[in-house]
Amino acid sequence: MTTNKRTIKVWSPLIRIGHWTLVIAFFTAYFTEDDFMTLHVWTGYIVGAYLLIRILWGFVGSKYVRFTSFVYSPAKIFGYLKNLITRKPQHYIGHNPAGGAMVIALLFSLAVTTLTGMKLYAVEDNKGPFAITAGQAQSQIQSVSLIAEAKAEDDDEDEESKVINNSHKVDKQAEEFWEELHELFANLTLLLVLLHIVGVIVSSYIDKEKLVKAMLTGEKEIDDTYQ
């Protein structure tokens, strides 16, 4: 049976450049951490900026980048994987069901990684979007002072020392909490990226598609079997 093959434009420059920029930014941020904090922070901001653009583009972008074009039901996803394993691939112009699920998982994991990183940056250095302002800091100092003064009426210096120590303990607990959460989702993102790479290799081999090339050129060669 002959098929009518043709080449069409699927991925816009925004998606392609954003995709590879995200790859570079994520791995740079992942492998720098505390050793090169300035670089780590700025590559984290690049990841965050891309996420905002990609999520917005998922609602107003072209046909194949919209969420409505690649968010499928679990049954559809498992059905696609079953056909892939039995080498009866279904061809999709945009993201296939498994690829679409991976996109959503990566966007979520990257978003949590970025937000927890910003929160940790605020807790540790009081910098970034979640840093408290001078007014907020002064208000917190006044609150601690008022508590300390009230306690001092009963037990003087001992109680005031307890208030200060308790305040410091809360900061340390917050730092540990956000650090552990940030590292957890950073590692989860790395795992998802590795699974994504394996998925691209397997799908490219079985489906006989050049997925990496498509993300470089934006074009796909399709026929009448593609959905």
LUMSEVO-488873 format. One line per field, with one value per residue: residue number from 1; residue in three letters; z, x, y of N, C-alpha, C in turn. Coordinates in nm, 4 decimals. Atoms other than C-alpha are relative to their C-alpha. Layout:
N
seq <- (NUM, ...)
type <- (ALA, ...)
n_z <- (Z, ...)
n_x <- (X, ...)
n_y <- (Y, ...)
ca_z <- (Z, ...)
ca_x <- (X, ...)
ca_y <- (Y, ...)
c_z <- (Z, ...)
c_x <- (X, ...)
c_y <- (Y, ...)
This chain:
227
seq <- (1, 2, 3, 4, 5, 6, 7, 8, 9, 10, 11, 12, 13, 14, 15, 16, 17, 18, 19, 20, 21, 22, 23, 24, 25, 26, 27, 28, 29, 30, 31, 32, 33, 34, 35, 36, 37, 38, 39, 40, 41, 42, 43, 44, 45, 46, 47, 48, 49, 50, 51, 52, 53, 54, 55, 56, 57, 58, 59, 60, 61, 62, 63, 64, 65, 66, 67, 68, 69, 70, 71, 72, 73, 74, 75, 76, 77, 78, 79, 80, 81, 82, 83, 84, 85, 86, 87, 88, 89, 90, 91, 92, 93, 94, 95, 96, 97, 98, 99, 100, 101, 102, 103, 104, 105, 106, 107, 108, 109, 110, 111, 112, 113, 114, 115, 116, 117, 118, 119, 120, 121, 122, 123, 124, 125, 126, 127, 128, 129, 130, 131, 132, 133, 134, 135, 136, 137, 138, 139, 140, 141, 142, 143, 144, 145, 146, 147, 148, 149, 150, 151, 152, 153, 154, 155, 156, 157, 158, 159, 160, 161, 162, 163, 164, 165, 166, 167, 168, 169, 170, 171, 172, 173, 174, 175, 176, 177, 178, 179, 180, 181, 182, 183, 184, 185, 186, 187, 188, 189, 190, 191, 192, 193, 194, 195, 196, 197, 198, 199, 200, 201, 202, 203, 204, 205, 206, 207, 208, 209, 210, 211, 212, 213, 214, 215, 216, 217, 218, 219, 220, 221, 222, 223, 224, 225, 226, 227)
type <- (MET, THR, THR, ASN, LYS, ARG, THR, ILE, LYS, VAL, TRP, SER, PRO, LEU, ILE, ARG, ILE, GLY, HIS, TRP, THR, LEU, VAL, ILE, ALA, PHE, PHE, THR, ALA, TYR, PHE, THR, GLU, ASP, ASP, PHE, MET, THR, LEU, HIS, VAL, TRP, THR, GLY, TYR, ILE, VAL, GLY, ALA, TYR, LEU, LEU, ILE, ARG, ILE, LEU, TRP, GLY, PHE, VAL, GLY, SER, LYS, TYR, VAL, ARG, PHE, THR, SER, PHE, VAL, TYR, SER, PRO, ALA, LYS, ILE, PHE, GLY, TYR, LEU, LYS, ASN, LEU, ILE, THR, ARG, LYS, PRO, GLN, HIS, TYR, ILE, GLY, HIS, ASN, PRO, ALA, GLY, GLY, ALA, MET, VAL, ILE, ALA, LEU, LEU, PHE, SER, LEU, ALA, VAL, THR, THR, LEU, THR, GLY, MET, LYS, LEU, TYR, ALA, VAL, GLU, ASP, ASN, LYS, GLY, PRO, PHE, ALA, ILE, THR, ALA, GLY, GLN, ALA, GLN, SER, GLN, ILE, GLN, SER, VAL, SER, LEU, ILE, ALA, GLU, ALA, LYS, ALA, GLU, ASP, ASP, ASP, GLU, ASP, GLU, GLU, SER, LYS, VAL, ILE, ASN, ASN, SER, HIS, LYS, VAL, ASP, LYS, GLN, ALA, GLU, GLU, PHE, TRP, GLU, GLU, LEU, HIS, GLU, LEU, PHE, ALA, ASN, LEU, THR, LEU, LEU, LEU, VAL, LEU, LEU, HIS, ILE, VAL, GLY, VAL, ILE, VAL, SER, SER, TYR, ILE, ASP, LYS, GLU, LYS, LEU, VAL, LYS, ALA, MET, LEU, THR, GLY, GLU, LYS, GLU, ILE, ASP, ASP, THR, TYR, GLN)
n_z <- (0.0000, 0.0080, -0.0861, 0.0494, -0.0955, 0.0158, -0.1124, -0.0530, -0.1137, -0.1230, -0.1166, 0.0301, -0.0583, -0.1439, -0.0682, 0.0202, -0.0731, -0.1421, -0.0404, -0.0170, -0.1061, -0.1255, -0.0225, -0.0452, -0.1278, -0.1080, -0.0351, -0.0600, -0.1373, -0.0776, -0.0311, -0.0659, -0.1387, -0.0929, 0.0419, 0.0852, -0.0345, 0.0909, 0.1224, -0.0359, -0.0157, 0.1269, 0.0870, -0.0571, 0.0494, 0.1415, -0.0011, -0.0415, 0.1074, 0.1065, -0.0447, 0.0133, 0.1433, 0.0540, -0.0513, 0.0729, 0.1382, 0.0003, 0.0144, 0.1112, 0.1077, 0.1187, -0.0234, -0.0571, -0.1296, -0.0994, -0.0879, 0.0500, 0.1093, -0.0438, -0.1310, 0.0270, -0.1151, -0.0337, 0.0883, 0.1284, -0.0215, -0.0139, 0.1289, 0.0880, -0.0460, 0.0344, 0.1442, 0.0233, -0.0418, 0.0979, 0.1288, 0.0843, -0.0419, 0.0511, 0.0328, -0.0341, 0.0547, -0.1158, -0.1028, -0.0188, -0.1360, -0.1025, 0.0027, -0.0602, -0.1451, -0.0485, 0.0020, -0.1177, -0.1186, -0.0059, -0.0327, -0.1419, -0.0820, 0.0162, -0.0689, -0.1442, -0.0235, 0.0087, -0.1103, -0.1268, 0.0046, -0.0324, -0.1419, -0.0739, 0.0191, -0.0895, -0.1387, -0.0293, 0.0268, 0.0123, 0.1349, 0.0943, -0.0044, -0.1291, -0.1080, -0.0739, 0.0134, -0.1222, -0.0893, -0.0562, -0.0926, -0.1190, -0.0699, -0.0672, -0.1114, -0.1035, -0.0608, -0.0877, -0.1125, -0.0879, -0.0706, -0.0934, -0.1106, -0.0824, -0.0737, -0.0940, -0.1222, -0.0884, -0.0248, 0.0443, 0.1081, 0.0411, 0.0946, 0.1216, 0.0713, 0.0585, 0.1161, 0.1068, 0.0436, 0.0685, 0.1297, 0.0824, 0.0283, 0.1043, 0.1236, 0.0382, 0.0428, 0.1307, 0.0954, 0.0261, 0.0710, 0.1392, 0.0656, 0.0303, 0.1026, 0.1243, 0.0492, 0.0396, 0.1315, 0.0973, 0.0352, 0.0730, 0.1347, 0.0704, 0.0337, 0.1085, 0.1203, 0.0481, 0.0559, 0.1237, 0.1011, 0.0363, 0.0754, 0.1343, 0.0740, 0.0297, 0.0911, 0.1293, 0.0633, 0.0358, 0.0876, 0.1168, 0.0065, -0.0400, -0.0958, -0.0367, 0.1165, 0.0060, -0.0998, 0.0483, 0.1212, -0.0122, 0.1049, -0.0063, 0.1216, -0.0410, 0.1073, -0.0326, -0.1212, -0.1169, -0.0595)
n_x <- (0.0843, -0.0771, 0.0463, -0.0322, -0.0927, -0.0219, -0.0686, 0.0751, -0.0596, 0.0707, -0.0495, -0.0427, -0.1303, 0.0151, -0.0001, -0.1283, -0.1049, 0.0321, -0.0289, -0.1442, -0.0442, 0.0396, -0.0937, -0.1281, 0.0197, 0.0263, -0.1206, -0.0939, 0.0451, -0.0091, -0.1384, -0.0733, 0.0463, -0.0636, -0.1348, 0.0108, 0.1358, 0.0537, 0.0361, 0.1120, 0.1202, 0.0433, 0.0519, 0.1314, 0.0935, 0.0253, 0.0956, 0.1285, 0.0530, 0.0461, 0.1222, 0.1114, 0.0294, 0.0525, 0.1355, 0.0850, 0.0076, 0.0837, 0.1388, 0.0217, -0.0944, 0.0482, 0.0789, -0.0654, -0.0619, 0.1057, 0.0246, 0.1151, -0.0404, -0.0826, 0.0393, 0.0867, 0.0451, -0.0903, 0.0261, -0.0639, -0.1447, -0.0388, 0.0257, -0.1115, -0.1183, 0.0217, -0.0238, -0.1421, -0.0710, 0.0299, -0.0483, 0.1111, 0.0031, 0.0946, -0.0787, 0.0611, -0.0733, -0.0580, -0.0431, 0.0817, 0.0557, -0.1046, -0.0796, 0.0807, 0.0002, -0.1328, -0.0076, 0.0727, -0.0768, -0.1204, 0.0395, 0.0364, -0.1188, -0.0860, 0.0631, -0.0200, -0.1436, -0.0307, 0.0644, -0.0664, -0.1319, 0.0178, 0.0346, -0.1228, -0.0860, 0.0528, -0.0234, -0.1434, -0.0677, 0.1001, -0.0078, 0.0915, 0.1409, 0.0639, -0.0708, 0.0861, -0.0400, -0.0517, 0.1150, 0.0383, -0.1057, 0.0133, 0.1202, -0.0337, -0.0888, 0.0827, 0.0817, -0.0886, -0.0354, 0.1167, 0.0107, -0.1119, 0.0278, 0.1068, -0.0577, -0.1007, 0.0682, 0.0101, -0.1262, -0.1091, -0.0915, 0.0104, 0.1097, -0.0349, -0.0928, 0.0794, 0.0713, -0.0975, -0.0396, 0.1130, 0.0104, -0.1088, 0.0329, 0.1013, -0.0703, -0.0772, 0.0944, 0.0494, -0.1094, -0.0136, 0.1207, -0.0019, -0.1167, 0.0300, 0.1047, -0.0630, -0.0861, 0.0860, 0.0600, -0.1086, -0.0368, 0.1141, -0.0061, -0.1091, 0.0492, 0.0966, -0.0762, -0.0621, 0.1088, 0.0396, -0.1018, 0.0216, 0.1246, -0.0247, -0.0810, 0.0838, 0.1067, -0.0608, -0.0392, 0.1167, 0.0882, -0.0782, 0.0113, -0.1188, 0.0565, -0.1006, -0.0130, 0.1205, -0.0118, -0.1038, 0.0448, 0.1408, 0.0766, 0.0203, 0.0487, 0.1171, 0.0836, 0.1429, 0.0243, -0.0225, 0.1185)
n_y <- (-0.1195, -0.1236, -0.1085, -0.1327, -0.0613, -0.1433, -0.0630, -0.1137, -0.0706, 0.0373, -0.0732, -0.1367, -0.0350, -0.0232, 0.1297, 0.0676, -0.0723, 0.0143, 0.1380, 0.0214, -0.0909, 0.0652, 0.1112, -0.0560, -0.0697, 0.0962, 0.0750, -0.0947, -0.0236, 0.1244, 0.0363, -0.1084, -0.0083, -0.0946, -0.0370, -0.1192, -0.0373, -0.1007, 0.0708, 0.0879, -0.0820, -0.0581, 0.1057, 0.0322, -0.1015, 0.0295, 0.1113, -0.0543, -0.0852, 0.0884, 0.0674, -0.0948, -0.0154, 0.1270, 0.0214, -0.0944, 0.0468, 0.1191, -0.0436, -0.0939, 0.0282, 0.0704, 0.1217, 0.1174, -0.0304, -0.0212, 0.1147, 0.0764, 0.0898, 0.1139, 0.0524, 0.1142, 0.0783, 0.1116, 0.1143, -0.0292, 0.0067, 0.1405, 0.0636, -0.0350, 0.0737, 0.1407, 0.0130, -0.0243, 0.1211, 0.1059, -0.0508, -0.0464, -0.1404, -0.0990, -0.1185, -0.1287, -0.1145, -0.0671, 0.0949, 0.1188, 0.0000, 0.0170, -0.1224, -0.1060, 0.0213, -0.0366, -0.1468, -0.0492, 0.0394, -0.0830, -0.1373, -0.0035, 0.0223, -0.1172, -0.1130, 0.0173, -0.0170, -0.1430, -0.0724, 0.0352, -0.0625, -0.1414, -0.0090, 0.0290, -0.1170, -0.1040, 0.0406, -0.0009, -0.1278, -0.1054, -0.0546, 0.0616, -0.0426, 0.0263, -0.0703, -0.0915, -0.1391, -0.0623, -0.0216, 0.1289, 0.0391, -0.0840, 0.0466, 0.1254, -0.0343, -0.0611, 0.1059, 0.0773, -0.0864, -0.0091, 0.1288, 0.0067, -0.0922, 0.0570, 0.1113, -0.0516, -0.0436, 0.1158, 0.0696, -0.0868, 0.0337, 0.1404, 0.0141, -0.0725, 0.0876, 0.1083, -0.0540, -0.0172, 0.1334, 0.0611, -0.0666, 0.0528, 0.1390, 0.0000, -0.0315, 0.1173, 0.1026, -0.0414, 0.0183, 0.1432, 0.0449, -0.0447, 0.0591, 0.1399, 0.0031, -0.0461, 0.1080, 0.1111, -0.0243, -0.0117, 0.1375, 0.0570, -0.0578, 0.0682, 0.1339, -0.0160, -0.0359, 0.1238, 0.0814, -0.0681, 0.0320, 0.1410, 0.0051, -0.0558, 0.0982, 0.1173, -0.0399, -0.0313, 0.1264, 0.0809, -0.0773, -0.0443, -0.1452, -0.0743, -0.0949, -0.1008, -0.0873, -0.0826, -0.1055, -0.0917, -0.0696, -0.0362, 0.0668, 0.1448, 0.0655, 0.0770, 0.0551, 0.0047, 0.0779, -0.0858, -0.0603)
ca_z <- (0.0000, -0.0999, 0.1307, 0.0503, 0.2300, 0.2897, 0.5138, 0.7425, 1.0003, 1.3508, 1.6050, 1.5953, 1.6692, 2.0115, 2.1104, 1.9616, 2.1035, 2.4364, 2.4495, 2.4012, 2.6235, 2.8963, 2.8552, 2.8947, 3.1817, 3.3824, 3.3618, 3.4366, 3.7456, 3.8528, 3.8423, 3.9879, 4.3101, 4.6006, 4.4223, 4.1712, 4.3372, 4.1076, 3.7996, 3.9717, 4.0567, 3.7125, 3.5257, 3.7670, 3.6658, 3.2988, 3.3708, 3.5502, 3.2651, 3.0093, 3.2173, 3.2273, 2.8502, 2.7785, 3.0031, 2.8431, 2.4984, 2.5949, 2.5877, 2.3093, 2.0913, 1.7619, 1.7257, 1.8234, 2.1277, 2.2964, 2.5921, 2.4269, 2.1472, 2.3647, 2.6998, 2.6754, 2.9108, 3.0993, 2.8801, 2.5664, 2.7108, 2.8137, 2.4823, 2.2971, 2.5101, 2.4523, 2.0762, 2.0954, 2.2811, 2.0288, 1.7481, 1.6179, 1.6560, 1.6183, 1.4540, 1.5781, 1.4138, 1.7505, 2.0813, 2.1103, 2.4257, 2.6206, 2.5117, 2.6098, 2.9565, 2.9947, 2.8966, 3.1703, 3.4270, 3.3385, 3.3502, 3.6944, 3.8344, 3.6920, 3.8313, 4.1829, 4.1577, 4.0567, 4.3189, 4.6027, 4.4881, 4.5034, 4.8476, 4.9713, 4.8306, 5.0290, 5.3508, 5.3257, 5.1820, 5.1833, 4.8070, 4.5103, 4.4562, 4.7993, 4.9980, 5.2729, 5.2441, 5.4923, 5.6318, 5.6800, 5.8425, 6.0805, 6.1658, 6.2478, 6.4627, 6.6502, 6.7050, 6.8473, 7.0647, 7.2011, 7.2867, 7.4477, 7.6574, 7.7718, 7.8718, 8.0420, 8.2907, 8.4312, 8.3848, 8.2538, 8.0520, 8.0488, 7.8698, 7.6244, 7.5318, 7.4715, 7.2330, 7.0289, 7.0177, 6.9158, 6.6358, 6.5036, 6.5234, 6.3070, 6.0394, 6.0421, 6.0146, 5.7218, 5.5518, 5.5881, 5.4685, 5.1511, 5.0787, 5.0993, 4.8891, 4.6306, 4.6021, 4.5851, 4.2870, 4.1186, 4.1306, 4.0194, 3.7234, 3.6324, 3.6426, 3.4197, 3.1749, 3.1521, 3.0971, 2.8331, 2.6493, 2.6601, 2.5376, 2.2454, 2.1458, 2.1674, 1.9959, 1.7204, 1.6546, 1.6556, 1.4923, 1.2403, 1.3235, 1.3546, 1.6695, 1.7617, 1.4095, 1.4237, 1.7408, 1.5615, 1.2287, 1.3394, 1.0502, 1.0341, 0.7435, 0.7728, 0.5707, 0.5840, 0.8894, 1.1186, 1.3614)
ca_x <- (0.0000, 0.1374, 0.1154, 0.1203, 0.4324, 0.4829, 0.6845, 0.5037, 0.6084, 0.5207, 0.7435, 0.7891, 1.1258, 0.9936, 0.9333, 1.2592, 1.4851, 1.3034, 1.3408, 1.7183, 1.7643, 1.5756, 1.8014, 2.1169, 1.9757, 1.8483, 2.1708, 2.3785, 2.1690, 2.1712, 2.5491, 2.6462, 2.4398, 2.6370, 2.9745, 2.8635, 2.5579, 2.5216, 2.5223, 2.2872, 2.0404, 2.0366, 1.9971, 1.7134, 1.5497, 1.5890, 1.4102, 1.1337, 1.0954, 1.0712, 0.8071, 0.5896, 0.6179, 0.5557, 0.2512, 0.1059, 0.1851, 0.0037, -0.3178, -0.2613, 0.0088, -0.0175, -0.2151, 0.0455, 0.1853, -0.1505, -0.2312, -0.5581, -0.3609, -0.1525, -0.3255, -0.4798, -0.6664, -0.4732, -0.6425, -0.5130, -0.1625, -0.1460, -0.2995, -0.0263, 0.2467, 0.0951, 0.0971, 0.4531, 0.5720, 0.4001, 0.5568, 0.2240, 0.2979, 0.0408, 0.1784, 0.1076, 0.1989, 0.2539, 0.3277, 0.2152, 0.0140, 0.3210, 0.5222, 0.2375, 0.2200, 0.5950, 0.5662, 0.3078, 0.5153, 0.8283, 0.6496, 0.5089, 0.8372, 1.0360, 0.7844, 0.8070, 1.1867, 1.2036, 0.9577, 1.1224, 1.4607, 1.3356, 1.1879, 1.5148, 1.7073, 1.4799, 1.5171, 1.8960, 1.9920, 1.6676, 1.6997, 1.4784, 1.1014, 1.0152, 1.2553, 1.0898, 1.0951, 1.2566, 0.9135, 0.8281, 1.1633, 1.1139, 0.7658, 0.9050, 1.1793, 0.9215, 0.7034, 0.9959, 1.0888, 0.7359, 0.7276, 1.0684, 0.9595, 0.6442, 0.8375, 1.1024, 0.8442, 0.8251, 1.1659, 1.3811, 1.6872, 1.6264, 1.2933, 1.4249, 1.7050, 1.4478, 1.2503, 1.5614, 1.6676, 1.3187, 1.3102, 1.6457, 1.5262, 1.2227, 1.4517, 1.6751, 1.3785, 1.2438, 1.5825, 1.6087, 1.2500, 1.2866, 1.6333, 1.5159, 1.2058, 1.4128, 1.6644, 1.3863, 1.2177, 1.5495, 1.6390, 1.2883, 1.3234, 1.6568, 1.4958, 1.2113, 1.4608, 1.6463, 1.3168, 1.2265, 1.5541, 1.4973, 1.1413, 1.2585, 1.5181, 1.2719, 0.9898, 1.2214, 1.3434, 1.0045, 0.8041, 1.0825, 1.0588, 1.3399, 1.2146, 1.5411, 1.5779, 1.2191, 1.2992, 1.5974, 1.4349, 1.0718, 0.9653, 0.8248, 0.7781, 0.4296, 0.1842, -0.1842, -0.1401, -0.0552, -0.3129)
ca_y <- (0.0000, 0.3386, 0.6362, 1.0035, 1.1301, 1.4981, 1.7271, 1.9696, 2.2269, 2.1086, 2.2880, 2.6649, 2.8338, 2.9361, 2.5737, 2.4446, 2.7155, 2.6987, 2.3196, 2.3202, 2.6249, 2.4400, 2.1359, 2.3466, 2.5546, 2.2558, 2.0558, 2.3645, 2.4387, 2.0732, 2.0335, 2.3737, 2.3991, 2.5550, 2.5680, 2.8327, 2.9821, 3.2832, 3.0604, 2.8157, 3.0922, 3.2523, 2.9257, 2.8488, 3.1762, 3.0795, 2.7513, 2.9402, 3.1912, 2.9117, 2.7334, 3.0454, 3.0887, 2.7188, 2.7002, 3.0153, 2.8751, 2.5573, 2.7600, 3.0144, 2.8577, 2.6727, 2.3492, 2.0896, 2.2733, 2.3258, 2.1030, 2.0016, 1.8332, 1.6006, 1.5493, 1.2037, 0.9727, 0.7012, 0.4392, 0.6090, 0.6340, 0.2681, 0.1660, 0.3509, 0.1903, -0.1549, -0.1015, 0.0298, -0.2818, -0.5108, -0.3053, -0.1807, 0.1889, 0.4630, 0.7728, 1.1239, 1.4526, 1.6204, 1.4504, 1.0898, 1.0008, 0.8808, 1.1834, 1.4136, 1.2584, 1.3073, 1.6743, 1.7329, 1.5410, 1.7391, 2.0745, 1.9927, 1.8608, 2.1533, 2.4025, 2.2573, 2.2396, 2.6059, 2.7299, 2.5371, 2.6665, 3.0246, 2.9635, 2.8119, 3.1100, 3.3408, 3.1410, 3.1157, 3.4562, 3.6566, 3.7042, 3.6325, 3.6668, 3.5248, 3.7440, 3.9443, 4.3226, 4.5576, 4.6381, 4.2717, 4.2068, 4.4992, 4.3720, 4.0265, 4.1794, 4.3868, 4.0792, 3.8840, 4.1822, 4.2138, 3.8433, 3.8689, 4.1693, 3.9927, 3.6850, 3.8950, 4.0213, 3.6686, 3.5140, 3.7996, 3.6959, 3.3202, 3.3495, 3.6072, 3.3674, 3.0928, 3.3145, 3.3944, 3.0296, 2.9163, 3.1730, 3.0478, 2.6879, 2.7669, 2.9191, 2.6116, 2.3799, 2.5812, 2.5716, 2.1933, 2.1441, 2.3520, 2.2141, 1.8534, 1.9264, 2.1128, 1.8282, 1.5692, 1.7329, 1.8163, 1.4457, 1.3485, 1.5858, 1.4280, 1.0826, 1.2032, 1.3545, 1.0218, 0.8367, 1.0946, 1.0311, 0.6540, 0.7054, 0.9187, 0.6570, 0.3666, 0.5524, 0.6777, 0.3224, 0.1496, 0.4293, 0.4972, 0.8679, 1.1216, 1.2920, 1.4657, 1.6027, 1.7270, 1.9222, 2.0766, 2.1629, 2.1878, 1.9645, 1.6130, 1.3786, 1.2313, 1.0246, 0.9376, 0.7101, 1.0024, 1.1392)
c_z <- (0.0000, 0.0909, -0.0560, 0.1019, -0.0316, 0.1253, 0.0457, 0.1179, 0.1239, 0.1173, -0.0422, 0.0611, 0.1511, 0.0782, -0.0108, 0.0790, 0.1502, 0.0522, 0.0281, 0.1035, 0.1367, 0.0344, 0.0583, 0.1392, 0.1147, 0.0418, 0.0601, 0.1452, 0.0862, 0.0451, 0.0620, 0.1485, 0.0810, -0.0477, -0.0847, 0.0150, -0.0961, -0.1309, 0.0233, 0.0057, -0.1350, -0.0992, 0.0523, -0.0453, -0.1473, -0.0129, 0.0350, -0.1084, -0.1149, 0.0388, -0.0148, -0.1459, -0.0557, 0.0473, -0.0700, -0.1432, -0.0126, -0.0130, -0.1252, -0.1197, -0.1177, 0.0365, 0.0798, 0.1326, 0.1077, 0.0804, -0.0527, -0.1094, 0.0478, 0.1425, -0.0240, 0.1302, 0.0304, -0.0923, -0.1345, 0.0111, 0.0076, -0.1297, -0.0984, 0.0373, -0.0352, -0.1483, -0.0338, 0.0318, -0.1013, -0.1420, -0.0980, 0.0298, -0.0638, -0.0204, 0.0287, -0.0568, 0.1126, 0.0997, -0.0006, 0.1447, 0.1111, 0.0080, 0.0629, 0.1517, 0.0603, 0.0026, 0.1241, 0.1276, 0.0157, 0.0363, 0.1485, 0.0881, -0.0076, 0.0740, 0.1507, 0.0358, 0.0022, 0.1179, 0.1338, 0.0054, 0.0354, 0.1480, 0.0865, -0.0073, 0.0918, 0.1461, 0.0363, -0.0096, -0.0053, -0.1339, -0.0888, 0.0200, 0.1346, 0.1179, 0.0699, -0.0141, 0.1327, 0.1008, 0.0676, 0.1027, 0.1304, 0.0830, 0.0773, 0.1214, 0.1159, 0.0716, 0.0973, 0.1235, 0.0997, 0.0813, 0.1066, 0.1216, 0.0933, 0.0858, 0.1077, 0.1304, 0.1006, 0.0358, -0.0521, -0.1117, -0.0503, -0.1065, -0.1311, -0.0855, -0.0698, -0.1265, -0.1194, -0.0568, -0.0792, -0.1399, -0.0970, -0.0415, -0.1124, -0.1359, -0.0500, -0.0505, -0.1389, -0.1073, -0.0375, -0.0819, -0.1476, -0.0759, -0.0405, -0.1113, -0.1363, -0.0607, -0.0478, -0.1407, -0.1077, -0.0470, -0.0768, -0.1441, -0.0828, -0.0440, -0.1176, -0.1315, -0.0602, -0.0616, -0.1331, -0.1131, -0.0483, -0.0862, -0.1426, -0.0856, -0.0435, -0.1029, -0.1395, -0.0763, -0.0492, -0.0989, -0.1293, -0.0217, 0.0475, 0.0932, 0.0386, -0.1140, -0.0104, 0.0995, -0.0353, -0.1184, 0.0100, -0.0978, 0.0230, -0.1363, 0.0401, -0.1232, 0.0511, 0.1272, 0.1268, 0.0473, 0.0394)
c_x <- (0.0879, -0.0608, 0.0487, 0.0874, 0.0192, 0.0687, -0.0800, 0.0761, -0.0829, 0.0414, 0.0547, 0.1381, -0.0073, 0.0085, 0.1369, 0.1119, -0.0224, 0.0351, 0.1482, 0.0597, -0.0319, 0.0955, 0.1314, -0.0141, -0.0205, 0.1270, 0.1075, -0.0357, 0.0206, 0.1429, 0.0819, -0.0333, 0.0801, 0.1367, 0.0019, -0.1421, -0.0608, -0.0456, -0.1209, -0.1310, -0.0500, -0.0480, -0.1347, -0.1062, -0.0345, -0.1007, -0.1393, -0.0650, -0.0534, -0.1320, -0.1215, -0.0420, -0.0643, -0.1409, -0.0985, -0.0213, -0.0848, -0.1478, -0.0232, 0.0908, -0.0637, -0.0567, 0.0735, 0.0714, -0.1049, -0.0236, -0.1130, 0.0385, 0.0791, -0.0280, -0.1055, -0.0400, 0.1005, -0.0185, 0.0687, 0.1517, 0.0468, -0.0240, 0.1122, 0.1252, -0.0107, 0.0289, 0.1474, 0.0813, -0.0202, 0.0377, -0.1134, -0.0228, -0.1130, 0.0796, -0.0792, 0.0848, 0.0699, 0.0527, -0.0907, -0.0497, 0.1036, 0.0871, -0.0738, -0.0038, 0.1338, 0.0175, -0.0677, 0.0779, 0.1235, -0.0332, -0.0325, 0.1239, 0.0957, -0.0559, 0.0220, 0.1474, 0.0377, -0.0567, 0.0655, 0.1410, -0.0064, -0.0319, 0.1235, 0.0960, -0.0433, 0.0290, 0.1477, 0.0620, -0.0946, 0.0131, -0.1001, -0.1431, -0.0676, 0.0719, -0.0952, 0.0550, 0.0520, -0.1123, -0.0444, 0.1023, -0.0110, -0.1191, 0.0287, 0.0899, -0.0794, -0.0842, 0.0824, 0.0352, -0.1137, -0.0170, 0.1082, -0.0249, -0.1064, 0.0524, 0.0966, -0.0633, -0.0072, 0.1368, 0.1229, 0.0831, -0.0142, -0.1076, 0.0308, 0.0951, -0.0747, -0.0711, 0.0936, 0.0408, -0.1111, -0.0167, 0.1043, -0.0288, -0.1029, 0.0641, 0.0783, -0.0900, -0.0546, 0.1051, 0.0147, -0.1178, 0.0066, 0.1183, -0.0274, -0.1037, 0.0569, 0.0864, -0.0831, -0.0549, 0.1054, 0.0415, -0.1122, -0.0004, 0.1083, -0.0430, -0.0978, 0.0699, 0.0642, -0.1035, -0.0470, 0.0975, -0.0157, -0.1249, 0.0165, 0.0771, -0.0854, -0.1065, 0.0546, 0.0343, -0.1214, -0.0905, 0.0671, -0.0164, 0.1293, -0.0420, 0.0990, 0.0179, -0.1195, 0.0068, 0.1117, -0.0489, -0.1434, -0.0891, -0.0088, -0.0462, -0.1133, -0.0684, -0.1429, -0.0303, 0.0130, -0.1294, 0.0285)
c_y <- (0.1245, 0.1057, 0.1321, 0.0723, 0.1471, 0.0538, 0.1212, 0.0620, -0.0297, 0.0889, 0.1362, 0.0275, 0.0224, -0.1300, -0.0662, 0.0673, -0.0128, -0.1378, -0.0194, 0.0948, -0.0589, -0.1134, 0.0518, 0.0616, -0.0989, -0.0731, 0.0901, 0.0255, -0.1242, -0.0282, 0.1137, 0.0071, 0.1017, 0.0494, 0.1276, 0.0554, 0.1018, -0.0637, -0.0897, 0.0786, 0.0503, -0.1043, -0.0498, 0.0983, -0.0235, -0.1142, 0.0510, 0.0844, -0.0859, -0.0677, 0.0911, 0.0150, -0.1262, -0.0265, 0.0940, -0.0471, -0.1256, 0.0326, 0.0845, -0.0277, -0.0713, -0.1374, -0.1072, 0.0275, 0.0248, -0.1269, -0.0873, -0.0991, -0.1203, -0.0462, -0.1077, -0.0700, -0.1097, -0.1196, 0.0189, -0.0127, -0.1455, -0.0769, 0.0270, -0.0795, -0.1485, -0.0223, 0.0191, -0.1253, -0.1135, 0.0417, 0.0261, 0.1481, 0.0806, 0.1287, 0.1278, 0.1130, 0.0754, -0.1014, -0.1227, -0.0022, -0.0144, 0.1246, 0.1165, -0.0096, 0.0400, 0.1516, 0.0584, -0.0305, 0.0873, 0.1442, 0.0131, -0.0117, 0.1187, 0.1209, -0.0090, 0.0180, 0.1476, 0.0775, -0.0303, 0.0582, 0.1476, 0.0197, -0.0248, 0.1179, 0.1137, -0.0322, 0.0140, 0.1396, 0.1200, 0.0730, -0.0719, 0.0468, -0.0178, 0.0654, 0.0957, 0.1419, 0.0533, 0.0216, -0.1275, -0.0466, 0.0780, -0.0438, -0.1281, 0.0264, 0.0578, -0.1044, -0.0822, 0.0815, 0.0101, -0.1272, -0.0095, 0.0888, -0.0568, -0.1146, 0.0493, 0.0455, -0.1140, -0.0586, 0.0735, -0.0628, -0.1434, -0.0178, 0.0712, -0.0840, -0.1131, 0.0463, 0.0109, -0.1358, -0.0677, 0.0593, -0.0537, -0.1434, -0.0096, 0.0270, -0.1217, -0.1117, 0.0323, -0.0221, -0.1468, -0.0521, 0.0358, -0.0590, -0.1440, -0.0112, 0.0399, -0.1108, -0.1191, 0.0199, 0.0218, -0.1391, -0.0699, 0.0511, -0.0676, -0.1392, 0.0062, 0.0339, -0.1255, -0.0937, 0.0580, -0.0334, -0.1442, -0.0136, 0.0503, -0.1003, -0.1189, 0.0337, 0.0298, -0.1283, -0.0786, 0.0729, 0.0423, 0.1511, 0.0657, 0.1126, 0.1095, 0.0997, 0.0940, 0.1149, 0.0985, 0.0834, 0.0512, -0.0732, -0.1504, -0.0502, -0.0933, -0.0613, -0.0086, -0.0789, 0.0847, 0.0631, 0.1442)
